[in-house]
Amino acid sequence: TTSMGGKSYVISLFDTAGQEEYIHLRALSYVNSDVFLLCYSVATPESLRDAQDKWIPEIRKYCPNTPVILVGTQIDLRDEAQPTKPQRNTAKGPPVFISTKDGVHAATKMNLDTYVECSSLTEAGISRLREAAIESGLRKVDSEDTGCKCSCVIL
């Protein structure tokens, strides 16, 4: 349970398996979702490409009108690698990170609800992510105007 604007909300999160052989099981969980949190690591550029090339098309196929929040995770790794801090030595050269600006641009290009960054290690951005998920879920429920107080499922 989390509070926002003086009201309490219960958030249910579900994580799905990413392997191709589970597409039919994933599709079953998509049906009742009110919001998707599409996560990628800012420390792994390929994960953002997967979000664009694999996950968005799949989500749009099964839930074309459901809000999607693009979430850049592991920002602590990027923050730790800033020039003011010592660089980690790697055999492959310096690490490449997705910037906040590039994340915002990707979310805009994919026509997503919003972009949020966070770190589970430092908890930076976690409150903002919760708020964004609630706001997107409420907008979806309001737009459907079913006349009932419904729960919000976030995938």
Contacts in CASP RR format, 6 or more apart in sequence:
PFRMAT RR
TARGET T0000
AUTHOR 0000-0000-0000
METHOD contacts of the structure
MODEL  1
TTSMGGKSYVISLFDTAGQEEYIHLRALSYVNSDVFLLCYSVATPESLRD
AQDKWIPEIRKYCPNTPVILVGTQIDLRDEAQPTKPQRNTAKGPPVFIST
KDGVHAATKMNLDTYVECSSLTEAGISRLREAAIESGLRKVDSEDTGCKC
SCVIL
1 8 0 8 1.000
1 9 0 8 1.000
1 10 0 8 1.000
1 11 0 8 1.000
2 8 0 8 1.000
2 9 0 8 1.000
2 11 0 8 1.000
2 130 0 8 1.000
2 134 0 8 1.000
3 9 0 8 1.000
4 130 0 8 1.000
4 131 0 8 1.000
4 134 0 8 1.000
9 134 0 8 1.000
9 152 0 8 1.000
10 151 0 8 1.000
11 130 0 8 1.000
11 133 0 8 1.000
11 134 0 8 1.000
11 152 0 8 1.000
11 154 0 8 1.000
12 151 0 8 1.000
12 152 0 8 1.000
12 153 0 8 1.000
12 154 0 8 1.000
13 37 0 8 1.000
13 154 0 8 1.000
13 155 0 8 1.000
14 29 0 8 1.000
14 33 0 8 1.000
14 153 0 8 1.000
14 154 0 8 1.000
14 155 0 8 1.000
16 22 0 8 1.000
16 25 0 8 1.000
16 26 0 8 1.000
16 29 0 8 1.000
16 155 0 8 1.000
17 25 0 8 1.000
17 26 0 8 1.000
18 26 0 8 1.000
23 58 0 8 1.000
26 58 0 8 1.000
27 62 0 8 1.000
29 155 0 8 1.000
30 59 0 8 1.000
30 62 0 8 1.000
30 63 0 8 1.000
30 66 0 8 1.000
30 155 0 8 1.000
31 62 0 8 1.000
31 63 0 8 1.000
32 153 0 8 1.000
33 63 0 8 1.000
33 66 0 8 1.000
33 153 0 8 1.000
33 154 0 8 1.000
33 155 0 8 1.000
34 66 0 8 1.000
34 67 0 8 1.000
34 136 0 8 1.000
34 137 0 8 1.000
34 140 0 8 1.000
34 141 0 8 1.000
34 152 0 8 1.000
34 153 0 8 1.000
34 154 0 8 1.000
35 66 0 8 1.000
35 67 0 8 1.000
35 68 0 8 1.000
35 69 0 8 1.000
35 113 0 8 1.000
35 133 0 8 1.000
35 136 0 8 1.000
35 137 0 8 1.000
35 140 0 8 1.000
35 152 0 8 1.000
35 153 0 8 1.000
35 154 0 8 1.000
35 155 0 8 1.000
36 59 0 8 1.000
36 63 0 8 1.000
36 66 0 8 1.000
36 67 0 8 1.000
36 68 0 8 1.000
36 69 0 8 1.000
36 154 0 8 1.000
36 155 0 8 1.000
37 69 0 8 1.000
37 71 0 8 1.000
37 129 0 8 1.000
37 133 0 8 1.000
37 154 0 8 1.000
37 155 0 8 1.000
38 51 0 8 1.000
38 55 0 8 1.000
38 56 0 8 1.000
38 59 0 8 1.000
38 68 0 8 1.000
38 69 0 8 1.000
38 70 0 8 1.000
38 71 0 8 1.000
38 112 0 8 1.000
39 71 0 8 1.000
39 72 0 8 1.000
39 73 0 8 1.000
40 47 0 8 1.000
40 48 0 8 1.000
40 50 0 8 1.000
40 51 0 8 1.000
40 70 0 8 1.000
40 71 0 8 1.000
40 72 0 8 1.000
40 73 0 8 1.000
40 98 0 8 1.000
41 47 0 8 1.000
41 72 0 8 1.000
41 73 0 8 1.000
41 74 0 8 1.000
41 77 0 8 1.000
42 72 0 8 1.000
42 73 0 8 1.000
42 74 0 8 1.000
42 75 0 8 1.000
42 77 0 8 1.000
42 78 0 8 1.000
42 97 0 8 1.000
42 98 0 8 1.000
42 99 0 8 1.000
42 117 0 8 1.000
43 74 0 8 1.000
43 77 0 8 1.000
43 78 0 8 1.000
43 95 0 8 1.000
43 97 0 8 1.000
44 74 0 8 1.000
45 96 0 8 1.000
45 98 0 8 1.000
48 98 0 8 1.000
48 102 0 8 1.000
48 103 0 8 1.000
48 106 0 8 1.000
51 70 0 8 1.000
51 106 0 8 1.000
51 110 0 8 1.000
52 106 0 8 1.000
52 109 0 8 1.000
52 110 0 8 1.000
56 68 0 8 1.000
56 110 0 8 1.000
56 112 0 8 1.000
59 66 0 8 1.000
59 68 0 8 1.000
65 140 0 8 1.000
66 140 0 8 1.000
67 112 0 8 1.000
67 113 0 8 1.000
67 136 0 8 1.000
67 137 0 8 1.000
67 139 0 8 1.000
67 140 0 8 1.000
68 110 0 8 1.000
68 112 0 8 1.000
68 113 0 8 1.000
69 112 0 8 1.000
69 113 0 8 1.000
69 114 0 8 1.000
69 115 0 8 1.000
69 116 0 8 1.000
69 129 0 8 1.000
69 132 0 8 1.000
69 133 0 8 1.000
69 136 0 8 1.000
70 103 0 8 1.000
70 106 0 8 1.000
70 107 0 8 1.000
70 110 0 8 1.000
70 112 0 8 1.000
70 114 0 8 1.000
70 115 0 8 1.000
70 116 0 8 1.000
71 115 0 8 1.000
71 116 0 8 1.000
71 117 0 8 1.000
71 118 0 8 1.000
71 129 0 8 1.000
72 98 0 8 1.000
72 103 0 8 1.000
72 115 0 8 1.000
72 116 0 8 1.000
72 117 0 8 1.000
72 118 0 8 1.000
73 117 0 8 1.000
73 118 0 8 1.000
73 119 0 8 1.000
73 120 0 8 1.000
74 119 0 8 1.000
74 120 0 8 1.000
74 121 0 8 1.000
75 117 0 8 1.000
75 118 0 8 1.000
75 119 0 8 1.000
75 124 0 8 1.000
75 125 0 8 1.000
76 119 0 8 1.000
76 121 0 8 1.000
76 122 0 8 1.000
76 124 0 8 1.000
77 95 0 8 1.000
77 97 0 8 1.000
78 97 0 8 1.000
78 98 0 8 1.000
79 85 0 8 1.000
79 119 0 8 1.000
79 124 0 8 1.000
80 88 0 8 1.000
81 87 0 8 1.000
81 88 0 8 1.000
81 94 0 8 1.000
81 95 0 8 1.000
81 97 0 8 1.000
87 94 0 8 1.000
88 95 0 8 1.000
98 106 0 8 1.000
100 117 0 8 1.000
103 115 0 8 1.000
104 115 0 8 1.000
106 115 0 8 1.000
107 113 0 8 1.000
107 114 0 8 1.000
107 115 0 8 1.000
108 115 0 8 1.000
113 132 0 8 1.000
113 136 0 8 1.000
114 132 0 8 1.000
114 136 0 8 1.000
116 125 0 8 1.000
116 128 0 8 1.000
116 129 0 8 1.000
116 132 0 8 1.000
117 124 0 8 1.000
117 125 0 8 1.000
118 124 0 8 1.000
118 125 0 8 1.000
118 126 0 8 1.000
118 128 0 8 1.000
118 129 0 8 1.000
119 125 0 8 1.000
119 126 0 8 1.000
120 126 0 8 1.000
133 154 0 8 1.000
134 152 0 8 1.000
137 152 0 8 1.000
137 154 0 8 1.000
138 152 0 8 1.000
140 152 0 8 1.000
141 150 0 8 1.000
141 152 0 8 1.000
END
